[in-house]
């Protein structure tokens, strides 16, 4: 069975989320960043430009 979830986190990286889920026995097919908000997001966008 395939199920999609949307998750909001603070101060976490995708790799950490994947490790936590797999550690709980949850098979992760993919993780996608959809939206980033806050001051940290703005600084990262500026440095990428």
Buried (B, 14 or more C-beta within 10 A) or exposed (E): EEEEEEEEEEEEEEEEBBEEBEEEEEEEEEEEEEEEEEEEEEEEEEEEE
